[in-house]
Amino acid sequence: MEVILFLIIISILISGSFLIVFFYMLKRGQFRDFKTPAVRILLEDDNETKTNNKGNQNG
């Protein structure tokens, strides 16, 4: 019985710490950028495009 009580207390402390960190990051603005992740896949990386073009011209 003591082990179960100990595990419950530890799990509450861990989940509470994660909740505190989440609200801290939310307050700092970590999760405010909604548009960039959705559009990032559509944008091409300039370095990758130049590398691919050089390889295609040689072949």
C-alpha positions in Angstrom: 0.0 0.0 0.0 2.9 2.3 0.8 4.4 1.8 -2.7 1.2 2.7 -4.4 0.9 5.9 -2.4 4.5 6.7 -3.2 4.0 6.2 -6.9 0.8 8.3 -6.9 2.6 11.2 -5.2 5.6 11.0 -7.6 3.3 10.9 -10.6 1.4 14.0 -9.4 4.6 15.8 -8.9 5.9 14.9 -12.3 2.6 15.8 -14.1 2.5 19.1 -12.1 6.0 20.0 -13.2 5.1 19.3 -16.8 2.0 21.5 -16.5 4.0 24.4 -15.0 6.6 24.2 -17.8 3.8 24.1 -20.4 2.1 27.2 -19.0 5.5 28.9 -18.7 6.2 28.2 -22.4 2.7 29.3 -23.4 3.2 32.6 -21.6 6.6 33.2 -23.4 4.9 32.7 -26.8 6.4 29.3 -27.8 3.2 28.2 -29.5 2.1 31.4 -31.3 3.3 30.6 -34.8 0.4 28.8 -36.4 1.1 29.6 -40.1 4.8 28.7 -40.6 4.6 24.9 -39.9 1.7 24.5 -42.3 3.5 26.4 -45.1 7.0 25.2 -44.5 6.6 22.1 -46.6 5.7 24.2 -49.6 8.8 26.4 -49.4 11.9 25.2 -51.2 15.3 25.3 -49.5 17.7 27.3 -51.7 20.8 25.2 -50.8 19.1 22.0 -51.7 17.8 23.3 -55.0 21.3 24.4 -56.1 22.8 21.1 -55.2 20.2 19.2 -57.1 20.5 21.4 -60.2 24.3 20.9 -60.3 23.9 17.2 -60.1 21.3 17.1 -62.9 23.5 19.2 -65.3 26.5 16.9 -65.0 24.5 13.8 -65.8 
